[in-house]
């Protein structure tokens, strides 16, 4: 079962031992960030630094000026790694260490884009904008994301790509100094707080026979118990239907599902149009179509007819793996079980061997490990031991 670890270029650039250290874990592949959102990241083994602050979403290679000339929405170049092309520099070092390299491309998650172009953002039922969440129903956003996918995915030497946030982003966001947990929002409330009411989505709701103003009012009424501290914490689509009403909920999902599926189709097609034959395209995904975020909600049958496979969040208890892998049972394609192996971020490298075997019993045929650059030395030692015992 192929195993890949996630890395940022800054984990490798300037550290002559990084590539060999990753290879020594026993993995065959690295999923290397080519386009990523803002973050503050620890570099615990780098000889020259301990913290990298990526101040905004950026591409980690020089964007093609011809592709983006004259366009209002374009990728932002990075400035925090002292290299002209940090992705390429890191990829060369990893390849020289015998590792295959695939790109890691974050799409619909970009706070700077929303700050500089507020009209591109998701707008909730209260009229609040989410600058971190570009609305994927907007034509200008879709055109930008599709071209970004093609450019960032197909870098020299890459054998494939993983597209993250290739769908709806919403309320949940690891924002700087986040202060949003004072009121607990369950699965259903998270969905309602992620519904968009920008002009494009209002038109989309009308196509489903909905009045957008009436829908927004219904969403606000449904959320009132949450603000009073008595909202439901039930999970699943049934909880959304109960909170908003079945007809309204289903109509919103029809609109949003169509938008997400067509974006996924277009993004994958754009990548394949410029890639060599055999280039692998995976999507970070969740099999519940209403989910938003990095692991965007998908229809399992549809996504595997579009992409070569999916990367699924599998950290946690057995039930969490069963929930995400179960809907893909018996389907053809890559099913990569993604485990956090950073103890300080909720990962469990000590149980990786057992958890990976459980995922394999549910149909997973590859592993992804998040994140070799962020993990401590003891975490990496546990990973290496587990992979040796698994024969990976």
N, C-alpha and C positions, 0 to 999 in steps of 0.2 A: 504494500500500500504506500503510494508516493506521499512523502511528507515535505511540506514547504513551511519555512518560517518567514514572518513579516520582518522587514527592515526598512529604515529610512536611509537615504543616501548619506546623511551626516553621521550615521553609525559607522560608516566605512571610510569616507573621505578623511584623510589625515590620520588614519589608524592603520599602520601596515600589518597589524596582526588580526584585524577584524575578520577578513575573509576566511583565513585558515581556522580561526576559532569557530566560526559558524559551520564550516565543513566538518570539523571534529565532533559536532553534535550528532553526526550520523544522518543528516538530511541530504536530499538530492537537489533541492530547489530552494530559491529565495523569491519571495514576492516583494518586489522593491518599489517603493512609492515613486511615482512619476508625476502625479498631481494629487495634492493633499490639502486639507483644511488647516486653519490656524491651530497651533498647539504649543504647549510648553513641555519639552521632553527631556528626561534625564539621559545622560550618556555615561553610565557608571564605569566604563572601562576605557574611555577615550583618553589618549595621552595628553591632549591639549585642552579639554573642556569637560564640564559636568552638566551644563544645561544648554539646550538650544531653544530659543524662542522664535518660533515661526509666526510672525506677527499677523499674517493674513493667509487666506487660501492662495495657493500658488502652484505653478508648474515648476518642476525641479530639473528643467532642461530649457534651452533657449527656444521660445515659441517661434513658429514660422511667421515672419513679418508679412509675407505675401498672403497667407491664409487669412490673417486678421486685419489687413489694411482696410481702413475706413469703417470698421465695425465698432459700434458703441460697446458691445459686450465682447470682451476678449480676456484671455487668461492673464493673470498677473505673474510676472517673473519673480523668483525668489531673490533675496539679498543676504541671507543669513549663513550661507555656506560659501566659503572662499574658493569657488571654482566656477568656471564658465558654464560647465555642464555637469553638475554633481551627480545626476542620474547616470550618465554615461561613464563617468570616472568610477563610480561605485560598481556598476555592472561589469566593467572590464576586470576589476579586481576579483569580483566574485566568480566570474567565468574562469579566470586564470587559476582559481582554487578548485576547479572541477565542478562547480555548481551551475545548474541551469537557472536562468533568470526570467521571471515573468513580471510584467508591470502591474502596479497597484494604482488604480485610477479612481479618485473620489469625484463624483459628479455634482449632484444637487445638494451641495452643502458648502456655502460660501458667504460668510458674513460681510466681507468687503464688497462683494457684488451688490448685496442688498443695501449696504450703507450708501454706496455711490449711485445706485440705480434703484431707488426704493419701489418704483413701479413694478419691479420684477418679483417682489416677495409675496409669499403666502400672507393672506389677510384673514384673521379669524372672525368669528361671528360677532365680536365686539368692536371690530374695526382696527384691532391691533395688528401691526405688521411684524412678521418674523424675518428679520434681515438675514438670518443664517439659512433660510429655506427658500430657494428660488421656486416659484410656482411653475411646475412642469407642463401646465396647460397653456402657458403663454407662448405664442409662436417664436418670439425672439429668444426666449430662454431655451426652448427645444432646439432651435438652430445652433445656439452656442454649445449646448451640452453634447449634441451629436458630433459636431466638429471637434470638440475637446476630446471626446472619447476616441475618435479616430487618430488624432495627433498624439495624444498622451499614451495610448495603448501600444502603438506600433513603433517602438523605439529599436534602434539597431541592436541586433543580437537577442532580442526577446523572443521566447518561444510561445508566449501566450499572455493573456491579461486577465485581471480580475476587476470588474467594474463594481464599485461600491456606491451606494446611494443612487442607483439607477432607477429612480421612481420617486414617490412622494416623500418629502421630509415634512416634519410637523412640529408639534409643541415641544417634545422632548429634545433637549440639546445640552451637551456638557459645556455650558457657557461660563465664561470667566466670572468668578464671584457669584455663582448662581444662587438665587434666593427664591426658589419656586416650590420648595417642598413643605412649606408651612401648612398647606392643605393637601391631603393625600388624594391624588387623582387615580382612579382605577383604570382598567383597560378601556372601558367604554368612554369614560370622560376624556381620556387621552385622544381617542379618535375624534370626538366632537370638538375638542380644542385644536385639532389639526385640520379640520375642514376649512377649505379656502373660499373666500368670498370676493376675490378680485374680479375684475370685469370679465375675464375669460371664463372663470369658473361660474359666475352668475349666468353667463350665456349657456354654459354647459348644463347647468341645472334646469334651465328653461327647456332645453332639448329633452329632458327627462320628465317634462310636465310639471316642474316645480317652480313656484314663485320664490326667488332668492330671498326677498325680504321676509316672507313668511317662514322660510326655512331657517334663516338666521334667528328669528324670534323664537322658533321652536327649540333651537339649539340652546339659546340662552335660558329658556324655561327649564329645559332638561338638566342644565348644569346648576340651577339654583340650589338643590340639596347639597351639592359638593361644597359650595362656598359656605353653607351653613354647618358643614361638618358631618352631614348625614348621608353623603352620597354612596352609591353602591361601589364595592370593590371587586365585584365579579368580573371575570375575564371571559373572553370569547365573543364571537359575533352575536350570539344570542343576547348577551348583555347590552350590546349597542342597540339592537332592535328593541329591547325592552325599554331602554332609556329614552330613545328618540321616537320610537314607533316603527313598526316593521316596514311600512310602505315608504316612509321618508328615508329610513336608513338604507334600504335596498336600492332606492333610486340614487342616493349619493354614491353608493359603492359601484353602481353600474357606470356612472360618469367617471369616477376616479379610476376604476379598473381599466376602462377603455383608454384613458390618457396614459396610464402607466404601461400597459401592454404595448401600445403603439410606440412609445418612447423606447422601450426595450428592444423592440423589433428594429427600429431605425438606428439606434446606437450600435447594436450588434452588426447590422448590415453595413454600416459605415466603417466599422473596424475591419470587417472581412473584405471590404472592397479594396483596402490598401495593404492588407497583410498577405504574406506568403501562404500557400496551401498548407494545411495542418496547424495553423496558428490557433491556439486554444482560447476560447472566450468563455469565462465563467462570470456569474453574477452573485454578489453577496445578497442573500435572500432570506425571507421568512415565508413559510407556506400559508400563513394567514393573510389573504389578500388586502385586508384593511389596515395592516400594520404599516407604520412609517419609520423612516430613519435610515441608518447605515445599511441594515439588513431589510431592504424594502419588501413590502408584501407582494407576493406573486401568486399566480395560479400555477400549481405544480405541473400540470399537463402542458400548459402553454409555454412556460419558461424553458422546458426541456425540448420543445420543438423549435426554439429560437436560439438558445445558447447551447454550448457543449456541456454545461452543468452548472451547479450552484455551490456556493460556500455557505454553510449553515451554522448558526451559533449553537454550540453544544456544551458550553461550560455550565456546570451546575449539577443538579440531581439527575437521576435516571429519567425522571418524568420530563425534564426539559428536553433531553435528547429524543425521547420518544415522541414528543409533540412536534418537533421540527423534522425528524427523519421519517416518521410514520407516513405522512401524506405522499412521500416519494417512493414508498415501497414498491418494488417490482418494476420501476421505471428505468429506462436506459439513460446513461449519461454519468458524468462525474458528480458524485455526492461527497463533497469535502467537508468533514466535520472540523469545525473551527473551535479550538480550545485556547482560552487565556492561560498562559503559563507564568504569569507574573503574580506572585503571591500577594503583593501589596495592592493589586488591582482586582482582587477577588478570584484569581486563578488558583489552580490546585495542581502544580506540577508533580507533587508527591503521589497523586492518584492517576497520573496520565496513563500509565499502562493499563490499568483497569478500565478507566473511562473510554480510552480508545478502543479497547476490545469490545466494550458494550456498544459503542457507536458502530463498529464493524458488524456486530450481530444484527443491527437494525438496517444494514444496507450501505453504510458509509464505505467508500472505496478509496478515499484519500484523507490525509490529515493536514490541517493548517494550524500553526502555532503562533499565537500572538503574545509576546513580541520579543524576538531575540535581542534586540537592542536595548529594551527597557528592563529586561529581567535581571535579577541579581545573579551573582556567581553560584550560590546554592540552588537557585531555580534552574539555571542552565545545567548544572551537574545532575539534577533530578531528571531533566529532559533527556540528557544523553544516556543515562542509565535506562530510562523507560524505552527509548527507541532501540537501544541495543537488545533489550530483552524481547521487544516486539519484532526484531529482525527487520526494522525499517531502514 
